[in-house]
């Protein structure tokens, strides 16, 4: 790791926390005019995931920042408007690709993932064998028929096993990773593929940047989206390697800072240091896949909060629940709610709070979430602190009665 320049600023732990909250859109007034697309550009990446409890994670991300926006508008805001026959009628706003995980990304960032597309092309092995002729057939069919799902192309699976892909699915996913094919929208949670030459604007498609240029841009974007972060934080945002960050961070535009209690060097977006973070805090439930809490070590360092998705943990071993959603209030993570829906009732299957002072915030977050998903009632099943269940129920009843 190269020697570090003199820090541009010394931040307290509280200042770093507030800078991070503002950078992620949770402190100060949100730009409602920019809407969902503005949130996407601001964050740089919105993670996708198959789990849907209240809603899918890519819907929960703008909800957490903008409030109860119309759910039907979220997907339309992300993806390219299409006509009834599937033909694109407007330039795309976004594309799906591998960033922190499978993510929706602003279309203008297409050139900056060229380094990853090249890396995939040079991979010596793959988990799925590619049948002879399958790749060329997929490209030929997309060219002839326009945007298609894997089912349209001939079927996604050989058997009912989740990961037993058909040759067609292997081919189209390989083409997506190479950048010859683009996912232009999700339809019923299925990827809709099109040729990059048709889906990506020419000026972006042919802007082939070298690896250093790509990495500089992604490191700078990560720093802006985090506000302030360590080398590991910055690398994790778009899943870069530490040495990739080291190679470009000095030229990325980020400035070195020290943060009280962090124990490791950090870098900040210089714009984030120009004015103290002020404004109203959001009170909301967070998706476990929200970029505010992507990196567990960072979440513990900034908020003193241990976050873990337990959906893939055997039920007897879960501590907080299947899809425990952290509760953000007053710029802090004050508890968790594991939600479910039963008809018009939002069920808080398990609620964990730090102390009684968090009860009103949890009630507020539950009520707003219930309204957003068209529930008219909230039921609390279990609280880790049983004595706080009745105060929470009373707080909810004040608004539901």
NORUR-V218264 format. One line per field, one symbol per residue. psi: psi as a letter, one per 40 degrees, with the letter a starting at -180 (. if undefined). A space follows every 50 residues. Layout:
psi->???
This chain:
psi->hiiiihidihiidddddddddddefehihigdddadddddddddhhiiid hhcdiidedddddddeagihddedddddihhiideehheiiidiihihbd ahihihdeeddeeddddddddeheiidhihihedddddddddddeahiid ddeehdidaehdegiiddddddddddddediiheihhfehhhiihddddh iddddeghiidddddddddddddddddiiidddddddffiiddddddedd eeeiiiiihhedeiiiiihddeediihiahiihihhieehedfdhddddd ddefhhhhhedehhdeeideidfhhihhhfeiheaihhiihgbehhhgdh hhidideeddddddddddddddefieihhhdiidgdeedddddddddddd .
